[in-house]
């Protein structure tokens, strides 16, 4: 089963350069551990200079209500593990929890698009 980890950064509390370097080093060690265990599939970091644009829903009943509207995506990982609980256990150890939050979502691995 594949899971997407999305790293959310709170713009009100950006990490200091020292904390950012420490977190980056810890993240690289974590990635190496995932690769060694065969769990790492793909990662991507959002470019810091990339402008953030949120396109709101055109449906009047759709609104962000989870309290995350002030968070920005900092990057993402795709991992492969046996179950949701294993993905959550890995996410709980992820160094990104120091400056932000991690959202864990299972990916649809079928060849067919879910809404077809």
N, CA, C and O atoms as a GROMACS GRO file, in nm:
protein
  464
    1UNK      N    1   0.084  -0.117   0.000
    1UNK     CA    2   0.000   0.000   0.000
    1UNK      C    3   0.089   0.125   0.000
    1UNK      O    4   0.190   0.132   0.071
    2UNK      N    5   0.050   0.221  -0.080
    2UNK     CA    6   0.128   0.346  -0.087
    2UNK      C    7   0.054   0.458  -0.016
    2UNK      O    8  -0.069   0.468  -0.022
    3UNK      N    9   0.133   0.542   0.050
    3UNK     CA   10   0.077   0.654   0.125
    3UNK      C   11   0.152   0.781   0.090
    3UNK      O   12   0.272   0.780   0.066
    4UNK      N   13   0.078   0.889   0.089
    4UNK     CA   14   0.135   1.022   0.066
    4UNK      C   15   0.148   1.092   0.200
    4UNK      O   16   0.051   1.105   0.274
    5UNK      N   17   0.268   1.139   0.230
    5UNK     CA   18   0.292   1.226   0.345
    5UNK      C   19   0.299   1.368   0.290
    5UNK      O   20   0.383   1.395   0.203
    6UNK      N   21   0.216   1.455   0.336
    6UNK     CA   22   0.221   1.596   0.296
    6UNK      C   23   0.267   1.676   0.416
    6UNK      O   24   0.212   1.664   0.525
    7UNK      N   25   0.370   1.758   0.396
    7UNK     CA   26   0.430   1.834   0.505
    7UNK      C   27   0.374   1.975   0.504
    7UNK      O   28   0.390   2.049   0.407
    8UNK      N   29   0.308   2.011   0.612
    8UNK     CA   30   0.244   2.141   0.622
    8UNK      C   31   0.329   2.233   0.708
    8UNK      O   32   0.369   2.198   0.819
    9UNK      N   33   0.355   2.351   0.656
    9UNK     CA   34   0.435   2.450   0.727
    9UNK      C   35   0.344   2.564   0.772
    9UNK      O   36   0.266   2.616   0.692
   10UNK      N   37   0.354   2.601   0.897
   10UNK     CA   38   0.279   2.714   0.947
   10UNK      C   39   0.355   2.843   0.920
   10UNK      O   40   0.463   2.861   0.976
   11UNK      N   41   0.303   2.933   0.836
   11UNK     CA   42   0.377   3.054   0.800
   11UNK      C   43   0.401   3.148   0.919
   11UNK      O   44   0.490   3.233   0.913
   12UNK      N   45   0.324   3.134   1.023
   12UNK     CA   46   0.342   3.221   1.139
   12UNK      C   47   0.465   3.182   1.222
   12UNK      O   48   0.514   3.262   1.301
   13UNK      N   49   0.514   3.060   1.203
   13UNK     CA   50   0.627   3.012   1.283
   13UNK      C   51   0.732   2.946   1.195
   13UNK      O   52   0.756   2.826   1.208
   14UNK      N   53   0.796   3.021   1.104
   14UNK     CA   54   0.899   2.958   1.021
   14UNK      C   55   1.018   2.918   1.107
   14UNK      O   56   1.051   2.988   1.203
   15UNK      N   57   1.083   2.806   1.074
   15UNK     CA   58   1.198   2.763   1.154
   15UNK      C   59   1.316   2.856   1.136
   15UNK      O   60   1.331   2.920   1.031
   16UNK      N   61   1.400   2.863   1.238
   16UNK     CA   62   1.522   2.942   1.227
   16UNK      C   63   1.618   2.870   1.134
   16UNK      O   64   1.603   2.750   1.112
   17UNK      N   65   1.718   2.940   1.077
   17UNK     CA   66   1.814   2.871   0.988
   17UNK      C   67   1.883   2.754   1.057
   17UNK      O   68   1.906   2.651   0.994
   18UNK      N   69   1.918   2.768   1.185
   18UNK     CA   70   1.983   2.659   1.258
   18UNK      C   71   1.889   2.541   1.273
   18UNK      O   72   1.928   2.427   1.249
   19UNK      N   73   1.765   2.566   1.313
   19UNK     CA   74   1.668   2.458   1.329
   19UNK      C   75   1.637   2.395   1.194
   19UNK      O   76   1.618   2.274   1.186
   20UNK      N   77   1.632   2.477   1.089
   20UNK     CA   78   1.604   2.427   0.955
   20UNK      C   79   1.715   2.332   0.910
   20UNK      O   80   1.686   2.226   0.853
   21UNK      N   81   1.842   2.367   0.935
   21UNK     CA   82   1.955   2.281   0.897
   21UNK      C   83   1.952   2.150   0.976
   21UNK      O   84   1.976   2.043   0.921
   22UNK      N   85   1.922   2.160   1.105
   22UNK     CA   86   1.914   2.040   1.190
   22UNK      C   87   1.802   1.949   1.140
   22UNK      O   88   1.821   1.828   1.128
   23UNK      N   89   1.686   2.006   1.112
   23UNK     CA   90   1.572   1.928   1.065
   23UNK      C   91   1.604   1.863   0.930
   23UNK      O   92   1.569   1.747   0.907
   24UNK      N   93   1.671   1.939   0.840
   24UNK     CA   94   1.707   1.884   0.709
   24UNK      C   95   1.799   1.764   0.724
   24UNK      O   96   1.780   1.662   0.657
   25UNK      N   97   1.898   1.774   0.812
   25UNK     CA   98   1.991   1.662   0.834
   25UNK      C   99   1.916   1.541   0.889
   25UNK      O  100   1.943   1.428   0.849
   26UNK      N  101   1.823   1.564   0.982
   26UNK     CA  102   1.744   1.455   1.037
   26UNK      C  103   1.652   1.394   0.930
   26UNK      O  104   1.632   1.272   0.927
   27UNK      N  105   1.597   1.478   0.842
   27UNK     CA  106   1.512   1.428   0.735
   27UNK      C  107   1.592   1.340   0.639
   27UNK      O  108   1.543   1.235   0.596
   28UNK      N  109   1.714   1.382   0.606
   28UNK     CA  110   1.796   1.302   0.515
   28UNK      C  111   1.829   1.166   0.577
   28UNK      O  112   1.831   1.065   0.507
   29UNK      N  113   1.855   1.163   0.707
   29UNK     CA  114   1.881   1.036   0.776
   29UNK      C  115   1.755   0.949   0.773
   29UNK      O  116   1.764   0.827   0.755
   30UNK      N  117   1.640   1.010   0.791
   30UNK     CA  118   1.513   0.938   0.788
   30UNK      C  119   1.489   0.880   0.648
   30UNK      O  120   1.446   0.765   0.634
   31UNK      N  121   1.515   0.959   0.544
   31UNK     CA  122   1.500   0.912   0.406
   31UNK      C  123   1.593   0.794   0.380
   31UNK      O  124   1.552   0.696   0.319
   32UNK      N  125   1.716   0.804   0.426
   32UNK     CA  126   1.811   0.693   0.410
   32UNK      C  127   1.759   0.566   0.477
   32UNK      O  128   1.773   0.456   0.423
   33UNK      N  129   1.698   0.581   0.594
   33UNK     CA  130   1.639   0.467   0.665
   33UNK      C  131   1.525   0.406   0.584
   33UNK      O  132   1.514   0.284   0.574
   34UNK      N  133   1.438   0.492   0.527
   34UNK     CA  134   1.326   0.442   0.446
   34UNK      C  135   1.377   0.371   0.321
   34UNK      O  136   1.323   0.268   0.282
   35UNK      N  137   1.480   0.426   0.258
   35UNK     CA  138   1.538   0.363   0.139
   35UNK      C  139   1.596   0.227   0.174
   35UNK      O  140   1.575   0.130   0.102
   36UNK      N  141   1.670   0.219   0.285
   36UNK     CA  142   1.730   0.093   0.327
   36UNK      C  143   1.624  -0.012   0.356
   36UNK      O  144   1.647  -0.132   0.335
   37UNK      N  145   1.509   0.031   0.405
   37UNK     CA  146   1.400  -0.062   0.436
   37UNK      C  147   1.308  -0.090   0.318
   37UNK      O  148   1.211  -0.164   0.332
   38UNK      N  149   1.338  -0.031   0.202
   38UNK     CA  150   1.255  -0.054   0.084
   38UNK      C  151   1.120   0.014   0.089
   38UNK      O  152   1.029  -0.023   0.014
   39UNK      N  153   1.103   0.112   0.177
   39UNK     CA  154   0.974   0.179   0.193
   39UNK      C  155   0.965   0.311   0.117
   39UNK      O  156   0.855   0.362   0.094
   40UNK      N  157   1.076   0.365   0.078
   40UNK     CA  158   1.080   0.495   0.010
   40UNK      C  159   1.044   0.478  -0.137
   40UNK      O  160   1.098   0.391  -0.205
   41UNK      N  161   0.951   0.561  -0.186
   41UNK     CA  162   0.913   0.556  -0.327
   41UNK      C  163   0.953   0.685  -0.397
   41UNK      O  164   1.016   0.680  -0.503
   42UNK      N  165   0.918   0.801  -0.340
   42UNK     CA  166   0.936   0.928  -0.409
   42UNK      C  167   0.924   1.041  -0.308
   42UNK      O  168   0.846   1.031  -0.213
   43UNK      N  169   0.999   1.148  -0.330
   43UNK     CA  170   0.979   1.268  -0.248
   43UNK      C  171   0.989   1.391  -0.337
   43UNK      O  172   1.042   1.386  -0.448
   44UNK      N  173   0.936   1.500  -0.287
   44UNK     CA  174   0.941   1.626  -0.359
   44UNK      C  175   0.930   1.740  -0.259
   44UNK      O  176   0.853   1.734  -0.164
   45UNK      N  177   1.010   1.843  -0.282
   45UNK     CA  178   1.005   1.961  -0.196
   45UNK      C  179   0.946   2.076  -0.277
   45UNK      O  180   0.976   2.092  -0.395
   46UNK      N  181   0.863   2.154  -0.212
   46UNK     CA  182   0.809   2.272  -0.277
   46UNK      C  183   0.916   2.380  -0.278
   46UNK      O  184   0.981   2.404  -0.176
   47UNK      N  185   0.936   2.444  -0.391
   47UNK     CA  186   1.037   2.549  -0.402
   47UNK      C  187   0.998   2.668  -0.313
   47UNK      O  188   0.886   2.718  -0.324
   48UNK      N  189   1.087   2.713  -0.225
   48UNK     CA  190   1.053   2.823  -0.135
   48UNK      C  191   1.015   2.952  -0.208
   48UNK      O  192   0.935   3.031  -0.157
   49UNK      N  193   1.071   2.972  -0.325
   49UNK     CA  194   1.043   3.096  -0.398
   49UNK      C  195   0.918   3.086  -0.484
   49UNK      O  196   0.877   3.184  -0.546
   50UNK      N  197   0.857   2.968  -0.489
   50UNK     CA  198   0.737   2.950  -0.570
   50UNK      C  199   0.619   3.020  -0.505
   50UNK      O  200   0.591   2.996  -0.388
   51UNK      N  201   0.549   3.106  -0.578
   51UNK     CA  202   0.434   3.174  -0.518
   51UNK      C  203   0.324   3.074  -0.484
   51UNK      O  204   0.295   2.983  -0.562
   52UNK      N  205   0.263   3.094  -0.371
   52UNK     CA  206   0.154   3.008  -0.325
   52UNK      C  207   0.022   3.067  -0.374
   52UNK      O  208  -0.010   3.181  -0.342
   53UNK      N  209  -0.052   2.990  -0.448
   53UNK     CA  210  -0.182   3.034  -0.497
   53UNK      C  211  -0.284   2.929  -0.458
   53UNK      O  212  -0.266   2.811  -0.488
   54UNK      N  213  -0.388   2.969  -0.392
   54UNK     CA  214  -0.497   2.877  -0.357
   54UNK      C  215  -0.618   2.916  -0.439
   54UNK      O  216  -0.666   3.029  -0.429
   55UNK      N  217  -0.667   2.825  -0.518
   55UNK     CA  218  -0.786   2.848  -0.599
   55UNK      C  219  -0.905   2.793  -0.520
   55UNK      O  220  -0.913   2.672  -0.498
   56UNK      N  221  -0.996   2.878  -0.478
   56UNK     CA  222  -1.108   2.830  -0.397
   56UNK      C  223  -1.208   2.752  -0.482
   56UNK      O  224  -1.215   2.768  -0.603
   57UNK      N  225  -1.284   2.669  -0.415
   57UNK     CA  226  -1.389   2.595  -0.482
   57UNK      C  227  -1.492   2.690  -0.539
   57UNK      O  228  -1.520   2.795  -0.480
   58UNK      N  229  -1.548   2.654  -0.652
   58UNK     CA  230  -1.655   2.737  -0.710
   58UNK      C  231  -1.790   2.696  -0.655
   58UNK      O  232  -1.891   2.761  -0.683
   59UNK      N  233  -1.793   2.589  -0.577
   59UNK     CA  234  -1.918   2.544  -0.517
   59UNK      C  235  -1.941   2.619  -0.386
   59UNK      O  236  -1.853   2.619  -0.300
   60UNK      N  237  -2.056   2.683  -0.370
   60UNK     CA  238  -2.078   2.767  -0.252
   60UNK      C  239  -2.077   2.694  -0.119
   60UNK      O  240  -2.059   2.756  -0.015
   61UNK      N  241  -2.097   2.561  -0.119
   61UNK     CA  242  -2.102   2.487   0.006
   61UNK      C  243  -1.967   2.428   0.047
   61UNK      O  244  -1.955   2.366   0.153
   62UNK      N  245  -1.866   2.448  -0.037
   62UNK     CA  246  -1.734   2.393  -0.007
   62UNK      C  247  -1.648   2.501   0.058
   62UNK      O  248  -1.628   2.608   0.001
   63UNK      N  249  -1.599   2.470   0.176
   63UNK     CA  250  -1.512   2.564   0.247
   63UNK      C  251  -1.408   2.486   0.325
   63UNK      O  252  -1.433   2.372   0.366
   64UNK      N  253  -1.294   2.545   0.346
   64UNK     CA  254  -1.192   2.483   0.430
   64UNK      C  255  -1.236   2.500   0.574
   64UNK      O  256  -1.252   2.612   0.622
   65UNK      N  257  -1.254   2.387   0.642
   65UNK     CA  258  -1.301   2.396   0.780
   65UNK      C  259  -1.215   2.317   0.876
   65UNK      O  260  -1.252   2.296   0.991
   66UNK      N  261  -1.099   2.271   0.828
   66UNK     CA  262  -1.016   2.188   0.914
   66UNK      C  263  -0.912   2.266   0.994
   66UNK      O  264  -0.830   2.206   1.064
   67UNK      N  265  -0.915   2.398   0.986
   67UNK     CA  266  -0.821   2.478   1.061
   67UNK      C  267  -0.684   2.488   0.996
   67UNK      O  268  -0.595   2.549   1.054
   68UNK      N  269  -0.665   2.431   0.879
   68UNK     CA  270  -0.536   2.430   0.813
   68UNK      C  271  -0.523   2.538   0.706
   68UNK      O  272  -0.426   2.538   0.631
   69UNK      N  273  -0.618   2.628   0.698
   69UNK     CA  274  -0.615   2.724   0.588
   69UNK      C  275  -0.492   2.815   0.591
   69UNK      O  276  -0.459   2.875   0.488
   70UNK      N  277  -0.426   2.828   0.704
   70UNK     CA  278  -0.306   2.911   0.710
   70UNK      C  279  -0.178   2.831   0.688
   70UNK      O  280  -0.069   2.888   0.694
   71UNK      N  281  -0.190   2.702   0.663
   71UNK     CA  282  -0.074   2.618   0.641
   71UNK      C  283  -0.039   2.615   0.494
   71UNK      O  284  -0.125   2.625   0.407
   72UNK      N  285   0.089   2.602   0.468
   72UNK     CA  286   0.137   2.588   0.331
   72UNK      C  287   0.205   2.453   0.316
   72UNK      O  288   0.269   2.405   0.410
   73UNK      N  289   0.192   2.390   0.201
   73UNK     CA  290   0.258   2.262   0.176
   73UNK      C  291   0.406   2.288   0.154
   73UNK      O  292   0.444   2.371   0.071
   74UNK      N  293   0.490   2.218   0.231
   74UNK     CA  294   0.634   2.233   0.218
   74UNK      C  295   0.696   2.125   0.130
   74UNK      O  296   0.803   2.146   0.074
   75UNK      N  297   0.629   2.012   0.117
   75UNK     CA  298   0.680   1.904   0.035
   75UNK      C  299   0.597   1.779   0.058
   75UNK      O  300   0.496   1.782   0.129
   76UNK      N  301   0.639   1.669  -0.003
   76UNK     CA  302   0.564   1.545   0.011
   76UNK      C  303   0.655   1.425  -0.010
   76UNK      O  304   0.762   1.435  -0.071
   77UNK      N  305   0.611   1.312   0.041
   77UNK     CA  306   0.678   1.183   0.024
   77UNK      C  307   0.572   1.083  -0.018
   77UNK      O  308   0.455   1.097   0.017
   78UNK      N  309   0.612   0.983  -0.092
   78UNK     CA  310   0.530   0.865  -0.114
   78UNK      C  311   0.610   0.749  -0.057
   78UNK      O  312   0.727   0.729  -0.090
   79UNK      N  313   0.544   0.673   0.029
   79UNK     CA  314   0.608   0.556   0.090
   79UNK      C  315   0.525   0.433   0.058
   79UNK      O  316   0.408   0.444   0.019
   80UNK      N  317   0.585   0.317   0.076
   80UNK     CA  318   0.513   0.192   0.057
   80UNK      C  319   0.531   0.107   0.181
   80UNK      O  320   0.642   0.071   0.218
   81UNK      N  321   0.418   0.075   0.246
   81UNK     CA  322   0.418  -0.006   0.367
   81UNK      C  323   0.298  -0.101   0.361
   81UNK      O  324   0.217  -0.093   0.268
   82UNK      N  325   0.288  -0.190   0.459
   82UNK     CA  326   0.183  -0.292   0.458
   82UNK      C  327   0.044  -0.242   0.496
   82UNK      O  328  -0.056  -0.298   0.452
   83UNK      N  329   0.037  -0.135   0.578
   83UNK     CA  330  -0.094  -0.093   0.626
   83UNK      C  331  -0.092   0.054   0.671
   83UNK      O  332   0.015   0.115   0.684
   84UNK      N  333  -0.210   0.108   0.693
   84UNK     CA  334  -0.225   0.248   0.736
   84UNK      C  335  -0.152   0.272   0.869
   84UNK      O  336  -0.087   0.375   0.887
   85UNK      N  337  -0.165   0.178   0.961
   85UNK     CA  338  -0.101   0.195   1.093
   85UNK      C  339   0.051   0.208   1.079
   85UNK      O  340   0.113   0.287   1.151
   86UNK      N  341   0.111   0.132   0.988
   86UNK     CA  342   0.256   0.141   0.966
   86UNK      C  343   0.293   0.277   0.909
   86UNK      O  344   0.396   0.334   0.946
   87UNK      N  345   0.210   0.330   0.819
   87UNK     CA  346   0.235   0.463   0.763
   87UNK      C  347   0.228   0.569   0.873
   87UNK      O  348   0.311   0.659   0.877
   88UNK      N  349   0.130   0.558   0.960
   88UNK     CA  350   0.115   0.655   1.070
   88UNK      C  351   0.233   0.646   1.165
   88UNK      O  352   0.284   0.749   1.211
   89UNK      N  353   0.278   0.525   1.194
   89UNK     CA  354   0.395   0.510   1.283
   89UNK      C  355   0.518   0.578   1.223
   89UNK      O  356   0.595   0.642   1.295
   90UNK      N  357   0.538   0.564   1.092
   90UNK     CA  358   0.650   0.631   1.027
   90UNK      C  359   0.633   0.783   1.032
   90UNK      O  360   0.728   0.855   1.061
   91UNK      N  361   0.514   0.830   1.003
   91UNK     CA  362   0.488   0.975   1.003
   91UNK      C  363   0.512   1.035   1.142
   91UNK      O  364   0.559   1.148   1.153
   92UNK      N  365   0.480   0.960   1.246
   92UNK     CA  366   0.500   1.010   1.383
   92UNK      C  367   0.649   1.026   1.416
   92UNK      O  368   0.684   1.100   1.508
   93UNK      N  369   0.736   0.958   1.342
   93UNK     CA  370   0.880   0.969   1.364
   93UNK      C  371   0.946   1.071   1.272
   93UNK      O  372   1.065   1.099   1.287
   94UNK      N  373   0.870   1.126   1.179
   94UNK     CA  374   0.928   1.213   1.078
   94UNK      C  375   0.978   1.343   1.140
   94UNK      O  376   0.904   1.407   1.214
   95UNK      N  377   1.101   1.384   1.112
   95UNK     CA  378   1.158   1.506   1.172
   95UNK      C  379   1.082   1.635   1.138
   95UNK      O  380   1.097   1.734   1.209
   96UNK      N  381   1.003   1.635   1.033
   96UNK     CA  382   0.929   1.755   0.994
   96UNK      C  383   0.828   1.797   1.102
   96UNK      O  384   0.780   1.910   1.101
   97UNK      N  385   0.796   1.707   1.193
   97UNK     CA  386   0.701   1.742   1.298
   97UNK      C  387   0.754   1.854   1.387
   97UNK      O  388   0.677   1.917   1.460
   98UNK      N  389   0.884   1.879   1.383
   98UNK     CA  390   0.940   1.987   1.463
   98UNK      C  391   0.889   2.122   1.415
   98UNK      O  392   0.840   2.200   1.497
   99UNK      N  393   0.898   2.156   1.284
   99UNK     CA  394   0.849   2.286   1.239
   99UNK      C  395   0.707   2.285   1.183
   99UNK      O  396   0.652   2.392   1.156
  100UNK      N  397   0.646   2.169   1.165
  100UNK     CA  398   0.515   2.166   1.103
  100UNK      C  399   0.441   2.037   1.131
  100UNK      O  400   0.474   1.965   1.226
  101UNK      N  401   0.342   2.007   1.050
  101UNK     CA  402   0.259   1.888   1.066
  101UNK      C  403   0.274   1.799   0.943
  101UNK      O  404   0.320   1.844   0.838
  102UNK      N  405   0.236   1.674   0.958
  102UNK     CA  406   0.238   1.579   0.847
  102UNK      C  407   0.098   1.520   0.831
  102UNK      O  408   0.039   1.472   0.928
  103UNK      N  409   0.046   1.526   0.710
  103UNK     CA  410  -0.081   1.462   0.679
  103UNK      C  411  -0.052   1.331   0.608
  103UNK      O  412   0.030   1.328   0.516
  104UNK      N  413  -0.119   1.223   0.648
  104UNK     CA  414  -0.100   1.091   0.589
  104UNK      C  415  -0.226   1.052   0.513
  104UNK      O  416  -0.335   1.052   0.570
  105UNK      N  417  -0.210   1.019   0.384
  105UNK     CA  418  -0.325   0.978   0.302
  105UNK      C  419  -0.286   0.857   0.219
  105UNK      O  420  -0.179   0.854   0.159
  106UNK      N  421  -0.375   0.756   0.215
  106UNK     CA  422  -0.350   0.641   0.130
  106UNK      C  423  -0.377   0.679  -0.015
  106UNK      O  424  -0.474   0.750  -0.044
  107UNK      N  425  -0.292   0.632  -0.105
  107UNK     CA  426  -0.309   0.659  -0.247
  107UNK      C  427  -0.391   0.550  -0.314
  107UNK      O  428  -0.384   0.433  -0.276
  108UNK      N  429  -0.470   0.589  -0.412
  108UNK     CA  430  -0.547   0.495  -0.492
  108UNK      C  431  -0.453   0.437  -0.596
  108UNK      O  432  -0.404   0.510  -0.683
  109UNK      N  433  -0.427   0.309  -0.589
  109UNK     CA  434  -0.329   0.247  -0.677
  109UNK      C  435  -0.392   0.171  -0.793
  109UNK      O  436  -0.324   0.094  -0.860
  110UNK      N  437  -0.518   0.192  -0.816
  110UNK     CA  438  -0.583   0.123  -0.928
  110UNK      C  439  -0.546   0.192  -1.057
  110UNK      O  440  -0.503   0.307  -1.056
  111UNK      N  441  -0.562   0.124  -1.166
  111UNK     CA  442  -0.536   0.182  -1.297
  111UNK      C  443  -0.652   0.270  -1.341
  111UNK      O  444  -0.639   0.351  -1.433
  112UNK      N  445  -0.764   0.256  -1.275
  112UNK     CA  446  -0.884   0.331  -1.312
  112UNK      C  447  -0.895   0.454  -1.223
  112UNK      O  448  -0.870   0.446  -1.103
  113UNK      N  449  -0.933   0.566  -1.280
  113UNK     CA  450  -0.952   0.688  -1.203
  113UNK      C  451  -1.074   0.670  -1.113
  113UNK      O  452  -1.177   0.619  -1.156
  114UNK      N  453  -1.061   0.712  -0.988
  114UNK     CA  454  -1.164   0.685  -0.887
  114UNK      C  455  -1.301   0.738  -0.925
  114UNK      O  456  -1.402   0.678  -0.887
  115UNK      N  457  -1.310   0.847  -0.997
  115UNK     CA  458  -1.441   0.906  -1.025
  115UNK      C  459  -1.502   0.860  -1.157
  115UNK      O  460  -1.609   0.908  -1.195
  116UNK      N  461  -1.438   0.768  -1.226
  116UNK     CA  462  -1.494   0.715  -1.351
  116UNK      C  463  -1.601   0.610  -1.321
  116UNK      O  464  -1.660   0.554  -1.413
   0.00000   0.00000   0.00000
